[in-house]
Amino acid sequence: MQRIALSFLLSAGTAQAEGEFSDALAGDWGGARTRLAGAGIKLESTYTGELVRNHSGGSAKGVAQFGELDLKLTANGAKVFGLPGITAYFHALHTHSDDPGALVGDAQGVSSIAAPRRWRLFEAWAQKNFPEQRMSLLVGRFDLNAEFYRLDASDLFLNSSFGIGPELSQTGQGGPSIFPESSFGARLSSRADPLVLRVAVLNGVPAAVPRADGRSGPHRTGDGVLLVGEAALLLPEFAISEERARSRRLRLGRAASSVERDTKIAIGGWHYSADFSDLSRKAVGNTPQRHSGISGGYLIGEQIVYRDPARPARRARVFAQIGTGEHRVARFSSYTGFGFAFVGAIPGRADDELGIARGKARNSPAYIEQQYALGSIPDAAETTLELTYLAAIRPWLSVQVSLQRIHNPNTDPALQDAKVEQVRFEIAF
C-alpha cells in the first residue's frame, strides 16, 4: 500500500443528519447524497497517492510516485430493485505508477497499491443475505483479500506482505483474485457466533491477465479454479466511535464496518487445480516438467492487549501471520509476519495510529536449487521491518509516513539492504 494517495469518497449511506457527510471534502453535494441515500444508492470515490524514496541500498537510489483512484457504487437491493436481502456492488479503479520495485529491488513489494497504469473493473458482484444474517452468498467478480487472510491491525502497514502473505499473493498465473486484478467466482459465508466459516471458488486466472496466447477473459481453457476456505474465531464485539468508523482503513466495500473484535484467530487453506511448472524437476529438452495442482495454508491472529478505560477507542493490538506454500512450484514456501499497532498513542491525537511490524518471506528449497543450476546463489529469505505513523489531519484527509528496511532485497546477495522512506495521503471528497 504505497504511493502518493488522493482519496475521493462520495459516501451516501442511509439518510441521516446533514453532518453525516462531514467526512467528505465535497460535503452533501447540495443534498444530492442524502437523496441518493434515501433511494438506496451509496457512492464512493477515493484517490490514494504515495511517494517512495529509496534512500540507500537496493537496486538504485531515487524517488517513485504513484496513485490510485477508486470509484465505487453500492446498491440496496430492497430499495433499488425491490429485492430484500440483496446488495449489489461495483468498483472501478485507475492506477498510475512509477515502479518502486525498480528502485528497491525487493520481492515482497514495499507498496500495496503500486500497479501498472490503466483503468480496470476490479469488483462487480451481488450478495444475498439470508434471514438473521447468518449466511450469505456472493457471486461475481470480487477481491478475495477483502474477507480472507485479513487482519485489521496489519492493514495499517504499507508493505504488501502485511496485507496478504507472498506465499499466496504471488501464486498462480497473474496472482490470485486480489488487487489489482480479480477473478469471477462465488463465496459462501456462514456465521454461528463466535465462528465464521467462509469458502470461495474462483477462476484460477484473473479476468484481465493475458494467457499464453495473449488473450484474456473471464475463463479460458486450462485456467483451472482456485478454492479457498477459512474458519475464523471472533471474540467479542467492540463498537468503534463514529469517527473511527470513517477511517480510511474501513472504507473497503463489504469489509467496511463500525465493529472490531478484541480477538480474531483464523485458519485457512487454498488450492489451485491447474498445472504449473515444477521447479524441483528438470526440464526434458526445452519443455518444463509440470506439477498438477498446488496448495497452501495460513494461520493469522490479532489481539487487543490494552484499552484505555477512560477512552475505549484508545487501544493497542498485536498480530501474527504464518503461511506455507507449495515448495515445488512457488518461489516462497513460507512467510511469517508479526507486529504491533497503537491507536491514539499520542495524547490529543485520538484517531492517529502508530505501528511497527516485521515480515519474512523464505525461498523454497526447489527455487534455491533452480537458482544454483542457473549459476546464482540466493539468500534464504527477504525480511522487511516497517515503522509507520498514520495521522488523521481532517475527517476527509489522512497522511501516513513509513520507514522500511529491506534485508536481502529479492534475496540477491549483490544488493545491499534497502532503506526506504514513504509518504501516503488520502483525501475523501
C-alpha positions as MATLAB code, in Angstrom:
seq = 'MQRIALSFLLSAGTAQAEGEFSDALAGDWGGARTRLAGAGIKLESTYTGELVRNHSGGSAKGVAQFGELDLKLTANGAKVFGLPGITAYFHALHTHSDDPGALVGDAQGVSSIAAPRRWRLFEAWAQKNFPEQRMSLLVGRFDLNAEFYRLDASDLFLNSSFGIGPELSQTGQGGPSIFPESSFGARLSSRADPLVLRVAVLNGVPAAVPRADGRSGPHRTGDGVLLVGEAALLLPEFAISEERARSRRLRLGRAASSVERDTKIAIGGWHYSADFSDLSRKAVGNTPQRHSGISGGYLIGEQIVYRDPARPARRARVFAQIGTGEHRVARFSSYTGFGFAFVGAIPGRADDELGIARGKARNSPAYIEQQYALGSIPDAAETTLELTYLAAIRPWLSVQVSLQRIHNPNTDPALQDAKVEQVRFEIAF';
ca = [
       0.000    0.000    0.000;
       2.278    2.764   -1.092;
       2.319    5.880   -3.314;
       1.026    9.410   -3.123;
      -2.611    8.930   -2.248;
      -5.562   11.107   -3.007;
      -8.850    9.526   -1.958;
     -12.163   10.757   -3.111;
     -15.056    9.484   -1.059;
     -18.569   10.135   -2.273;
     -20.402    8.457    0.549;
     -24.149    8.172    0.518;
     -25.420    5.723    3.099;
     -28.750    5.702    4.856;
     -30.066    9.238    5.011;
     -29.367   10.858    8.325;
     -28.450   14.308    9.531;
     -26.556   16.734    7.316;
     -23.434   16.096    9.393;
     -23.205   12.536    8.090;
     -21.217   13.808    5.104;
     -18.812   15.976    7.085;
     -16.083   13.361    6.484;
     -16.116   14.210    2.762;
     -14.468   17.341    1.410;
     -17.322   17.963   -1.017;
     -19.963   17.542    1.696;
     -23.537   16.572    0.763;
     -23.371   17.885   -2.830;
     -26.199   20.272   -2.060;
     -28.362   17.438   -0.724;
     -27.739   15.031   -3.615;
     -26.030   12.470   -1.399;
     -28.904   12.452    1.059;
     -31.395   11.905   -1.767;
     -29.297    9.090   -3.221;
     -29.005    7.512    0.209;
     -32.754    7.596    0.601;
     -33.033    5.798   -2.743;
     -30.605    3.084   -1.592;
     -27.519    4.238   -3.508;
     -24.109    4.724   -1.879;
     -21.376    6.292   -3.996;
     -17.715    6.351   -3.038;
     -14.703    7.675   -4.854;
     -11.247    7.522   -3.313;
      -7.871    8.623   -4.541;
      -4.778    7.320   -2.782;
      -1.349    8.684   -3.604;
       2.102    7.716   -2.467;
       5.708    8.819   -2.694;
       8.510    6.282   -2.185;
      12.184    7.238   -1.808;
      14.886    4.603   -1.775;
      17.486    6.260    0.415;
      20.229    3.629    0.049;
      20.833    0.023   -0.932;
      18.522   -1.927   -3.194;
      18.801   -1.527   -6.959;
      19.109    2.270   -7.223;
      18.571    5.465   -5.280;
      15.640    7.554   -6.375;
      12.005    8.534   -5.953;
       8.838    6.903   -7.291;
       5.357    8.352   -7.098;
       2.048    6.723   -7.932;
      -1.644    6.829   -7.150;
      -4.960    5.031   -7.258;
      -8.417    6.414   -7.975;
     -11.329    4.258   -6.778;
     -14.945    4.657   -7.897;
     -17.491    2.555   -6.001;
     -21.246    2.088   -6.048;
     -23.274    0.066   -3.554;
     -26.981   -0.534   -4.171;
     -29.514   -1.614   -1.545;
     -31.492   -4.330   -3.316;
     -34.702   -3.735   -1.393;
     -34.836   -0.032   -2.311;
     -33.365   -0.151   -5.806;
     -34.589   -3.492   -7.182;
     -37.350   -4.479   -4.763;
     -35.272   -7.494   -3.682;
     -34.824   -7.638    0.109;
     -31.548   -9.066    1.333;
     -29.683   -8.281   -1.900;
     -26.672   -5.960   -2.156;
     -25.033   -5.052   -5.478;
     -21.525   -3.592   -5.628;
     -19.366   -2.147   -8.420;
     -15.780   -0.951   -8.062;
     -13.705    0.557  -10.867;
     -10.193    1.827  -10.294;
      -7.435    3.633  -12.137;
      -3.789    3.226  -11.195;
      -0.919    5.387  -12.386;
       2.501    4.416  -11.272;
       6.193    4.650  -11.234;
       7.554    1.274  -10.152;
       9.031    1.452   -6.627;
      10.309   -2.101   -7.074;
      12.702   -0.879   -9.768;
      14.432    1.206   -7.080;
      14.143   -1.021   -4.029;
      14.690   -4.275   -5.896;
      12.598   -6.212   -3.378;
      10.389   -9.234   -3.956;
       7.566   -8.660   -1.463;
       6.550   -5.153   -2.566;
       7.126   -2.063   -0.423;
       3.786   -0.640   -1.580;
       0.479   -2.474   -1.690;
      -1.053   -0.059   -4.207;
       1.659    0.017   -6.887;
       0.245   -1.283  -10.180;
       0.571   -0.669  -13.930;
      -1.181    2.384  -15.356;
      -4.711    1.698  -16.624;
      -8.432    1.687  -15.860;
      -9.927   -1.641  -14.752;
     -13.128   -3.098  -13.368;
     -11.981   -4.512  -10.061;
     -15.186   -5.792   -8.486;
     -18.764   -6.367   -9.664;
     -20.869   -8.675   -7.518;
     -24.241   -9.327   -5.923;
     -24.655  -10.684   -2.414;
     -27.707  -12.338   -0.862;
     -28.025  -12.191    2.927;
     -30.284  -14.896    4.301;
     -32.582  -14.497    7.341;
     -30.961  -13.341   10.589;
     -27.721  -12.543    8.660;
     -26.359  -15.995    9.499;
     -25.453  -16.888    5.923;
     -24.649  -15.007    2.736;
     -23.865  -15.929   -0.847;
     -21.803  -13.631   -3.070;
     -21.465  -14.143   -6.837;
     -19.450  -12.116   -9.330;
     -16.013  -10.615   -9.612;
     -14.512   -9.910   -6.186;
     -11.405   -9.249   -4.117;
     -10.509  -12.376   -2.156;
      -8.423  -10.401    0.356;
     -11.425   -8.291    1.447;
     -12.522  -11.243    3.603;
      -9.835  -13.965    3.527;
      -6.333  -13.685    5.077;
      -7.293  -10.320    6.581;
      -6.490   -8.581    9.882;
      -7.450   -5.050   10.912;
      -4.175   -4.472   12.787;
      -1.888   -5.475    9.906;
      -3.905   -3.396    7.426;
      -2.224   -0.280    8.834;
       1.110   -1.168    7.205;
       2.167   -0.297    3.664;
       4.280   -3.317    2.707;
       2.220   -5.716    0.601;
       3.007   -8.791    2.689;
       1.274   -7.428    5.790;
      -1.964   -7.423    3.799;
      -1.633  -10.966    2.435;
       1.449  -13.170    2.591;
       3.559  -13.681   -0.567;
       3.254  -17.468   -0.297;
      -0.328  -16.896   -1.565;
      -0.257  -13.437   -3.176;
       2.492  -14.471   -5.616;
       0.936  -17.770   -6.703;
      -0.959  -18.722   -9.824;
      -0.817  -17.092  -13.237;
      -1.045  -13.356  -12.642;
      -1.719  -13.880   -8.937;
      -4.928  -14.820   -7.113;
      -8.048  -12.634   -7.154;
      -6.608   -9.660   -5.234;
      -5.517   -6.074   -6.029;
      -5.093   -5.040   -8.781;
      -6.724   -7.881  -10.792;
      -9.706  -10.017   -9.808;
     -11.475  -13.189  -10.949;
     -15.065  -14.325  -11.290;
     -16.431  -16.764   -8.751;
     -18.629  -17.283   -5.711;
     -18.248  -17.056   -1.937;
     -20.436  -18.644    0.746;
     -20.191  -17.371    4.321;
     -21.846  -18.834    7.419;
     -21.874  -17.324   10.882;
     -22.562  -19.066   14.197;
     -21.061  -16.809   16.846;
     -18.222  -16.794   17.648;
     -17.321  -18.718   14.461;
     -17.402  -17.521   10.855;
     -16.861  -20.057    8.069;
     -16.119  -18.943    4.509;
     -15.413  -20.799    1.282;
     -14.741  -19.316   -2.165;
     -14.429  -20.811   -5.656;
     -12.797  -18.564   -8.256;
     -11.427  -18.845  -11.758;
      -7.757  -19.731  -11.481;
      -6.561  -16.727  -13.540;
      -7.759  -13.096  -13.075;
     -10.019  -11.959  -15.906;
      -7.687   -9.255  -17.278;
      -4.470  -11.331  -17.188;
      -3.277  -12.462  -20.663;
      -2.922  -16.216  -21.139;
      -0.256  -17.968  -23.209;
      -1.967  -16.925  -26.450;
      -2.035  -13.280  -25.342;
      -5.819  -13.207  -24.864;
      -7.689  -12.578  -21.617;
     -11.233  -13.171  -20.424;
     -13.431  -14.430  -17.595;
     -12.454  -18.044  -18.285;
     -10.079  -19.801  -20.675;
      -9.282  -23.462  -21.150;
      -6.573  -24.526  -18.719;
      -7.260  -21.779  -16.153;
      -8.419  -24.232  -13.517;
     -10.043  -22.985  -10.323;
      -8.826  -21.534   -7.044;
     -10.501  -22.938   -3.921;
     -10.121  -21.047   -0.630;
     -11.582  -21.819    2.779;
     -11.260  -20.074    6.140;
     -12.566  -20.607    9.661;
     -12.365  -17.582   11.975;
     -12.945  -17.238   15.702;
     -14.133  -13.716   16.594;
     -14.369  -12.539   20.237;
     -16.227  -10.306   21.320;
     -17.549   -7.188   19.566;
     -16.066   -3.786   20.341;
     -18.016   -0.807   18.991;
     -15.810    1.910   17.487;
     -16.642    5.593   17.668;
     -18.316    7.160   14.615;
     -15.042    8.955   13.845;
     -13.089    5.691   13.810;
     -15.720    4.039   11.642;
     -14.948    6.607    8.942;
     -11.204    5.989    8.999;
      -9.504    5.134    5.722;
      -8.924    1.504    6.645;
     -12.655    0.864    6.938;
     -13.676    2.237    3.518;
     -13.341   -1.171    1.908;
     -16.605   -2.201    0.301;
     -18.280   -5.143    2.016;
     -15.436   -5.242    4.581;
     -16.459   -1.809    5.890;
     -17.693   -1.993    9.468;
     -18.099    0.040   12.623;
     -17.273   -3.017   14.726;
     -13.930   -4.539   15.661;
     -13.170   -7.632   17.683;
     -10.979   -7.991   20.752;
      -9.678  -11.259   19.315;
      -9.525  -12.808   15.867;
      -7.913  -16.142   15.068;
      -8.337  -17.603   11.590;
      -7.025  -20.679    9.805;
      -7.294  -21.009    6.045;
      -6.294  -23.203    3.142;
      -6.166  -22.800   -0.636;
      -5.734  -24.987   -3.724;
      -5.254  -24.348   -7.453;
      -6.458  -27.146   -9.727;
      -4.369  -26.171  -12.789;
      -0.962  -27.493  -13.819;
       2.200  -25.474  -13.102;
       5.881  -25.719  -13.973;
       7.641  -27.795  -11.342;
      10.817  -26.152  -10.018;
      12.004  -29.412   -8.466;
      12.050  -31.340  -11.775;
      14.470  -30.670  -14.577;
      13.108  -29.836  -17.988;
      13.060  -32.524  -20.678;
      14.597  -30.813  -23.664;
      13.053  -27.375  -23.727;
       9.812  -28.481  -22.055;
       9.461  -27.835  -18.291;
       8.030  -30.665  -16.213;
       4.539  -29.992  -14.887;
       3.038  -30.347  -11.430;
      -0.705  -30.950  -11.111;
      -2.293  -28.583   -8.607;
      -0.712  -26.580   -5.797;
      -1.886  -25.945   -2.247;
      -1.065  -23.947    0.855;
      -2.403  -22.733    4.166;
      -2.204  -19.915    6.692;
      -2.832  -19.092   10.336;
      -3.424  -15.474   11.355;
      -4.485  -13.733   14.539;
      -4.781  -10.417   16.346;
      -5.492   -9.439   19.932;
      -6.245   -6.198   21.751;
      -3.701   -6.139   24.584;
      -4.512   -2.711   26.012;
      -7.549   -0.434   26.123;
      -7.728    2.877   27.985;
     -10.612    2.522   30.485;
     -11.470    6.210   30.155;
     -11.227    6.227   26.332;
     -12.003    2.744   24.912;
     -11.097    3.796   21.349;
      -7.501    4.273   22.561;
      -6.077    0.773   22.289;
      -3.133   -1.389   21.303;
      -3.162   -4.609   19.283;
      -0.673   -7.288   18.341;
      -0.949   -9.506   15.267;
       0.792  -12.500   13.729;
       0.733  -14.235   10.311;
       2.090  -17.655    9.323;
       1.743  -19.021    5.793;
       3.011  -22.034    3.872;
       3.019  -22.518    0.110;
       3.832  -25.145   -2.498;
       7.625  -25.581   -2.287;
       7.881  -27.488   -5.589;
       6.256  -24.727   -7.668;
       6.191  -21.392   -5.825;
       9.203  -19.237   -5.099;
       8.229  -18.579   -1.483;
       7.412  -21.686    0.516;
       6.777  -19.894    3.811;
       6.076  -16.486    5.315;
       5.925  -15.143    8.854;
       4.820  -11.693    9.949;
       4.063  -10.046   13.265;
       3.587   -6.542   14.596;
       2.088   -4.040   17.000;
      -0.367   -1.190   16.315;
      -1.495    1.531   18.737;
      -4.499    3.799   18.122;
      -4.291    7.135   19.967;
      -0.724    6.646   21.171;
      -0.110   10.410   21.322;
      -2.302   12.436   23.712;
      -4.729   14.651   21.835;
      -4.436   12.532   18.644;
      -7.227   10.021   19.282;
      -7.541    8.774   15.686;
      -3.849    8.552   14.786;
      -2.151    5.161   14.547;
       1.410    4.072   15.270;
       2.782    0.682   14.314;
       5.843   -1.484   13.877;
       5.944   -4.825   12.047;
       8.337   -7.425   10.659;
       7.741   -9.789    7.741;
       9.948  -12.588    6.407;
       9.462  -14.446    3.101;
      11.567  -17.606    2.745;
      12.630  -19.088   -0.591;
      11.588  -22.667   -1.278;
      14.331  -25.328   -1.487;
      13.328  -26.050   -5.104;
      13.747  -22.369   -6.044;
      17.171  -22.209   -4.409;
      18.230  -25.367   -6.240;
      16.988  -23.923   -9.521;
      18.976  -20.723   -8.951;
      22.098  -22.761   -8.195;
      21.634  -24.531  -11.533;
      21.430  -21.124  -13.236;
      24.697  -20.019  -11.615;
      23.184  -17.848   -8.863;
      23.462  -18.292   -5.100;
      20.419  -16.594   -3.495;
      19.986  -15.720    0.148;
      17.492  -17.826    2.068;
      14.952  -15.084    2.774;
      13.939  -11.446    2.385;
      12.988   -9.640    5.605;
      11.095   -6.354    5.970;
      10.962   -4.139    9.050;
       8.403   -1.302    8.895;
       7.733    1.601   11.252;
       4.717    3.741   10.355;
       2.514    6.575   11.625;
      -0.926    7.466   10.252;
      -2.191   10.978   11.062;
      -5.881   11.849   10.720;
      -5.464   15.501    9.691;
      -9.132   16.139    8.916;
     -12.170   13.840    8.705;
     -11.575   13.792    4.936;
      -7.751   13.793    4.924;
      -5.180   11.377    6.286;
      -1.398   11.366    5.840;
       0.815    8.379    6.578;
       4.605    8.198    6.795;
       6.536    4.950    6.828;
      10.139    3.801    7.126;
      11.089    0.362    5.820;
      14.346   -1.542    5.933;
      14.538   -4.420    3.465;
      17.125   -7.034    4.440;
      18.398   -9.109    1.480;
      16.258   -7.410   -1.218;
      14.969  -10.049   -3.635;
      17.286  -12.489   -1.749;
      20.002  -11.216   -4.088;
      23.394  -11.178   -2.320;
      24.590   -8.499   -4.747;
      22.070   -5.991   -3.332;
      22.681   -4.181   -0.070;
      19.879   -3.699    2.443;
      17.442   -1.036    1.217;
      16.347    1.888    3.392;
      13.003    3.223    2.176;
      11.008    6.324    3.123;
       7.329    6.612    2.178;
       4.546    9.178    2.387;
       0.941    8.379    1.559;
      -2.036   10.708    1.642;
      -5.745   10.150    1.187;
      -8.491   12.685    0.548;
     -12.202   11.942    0.750;
     -14.415   14.050   -1.438;
];
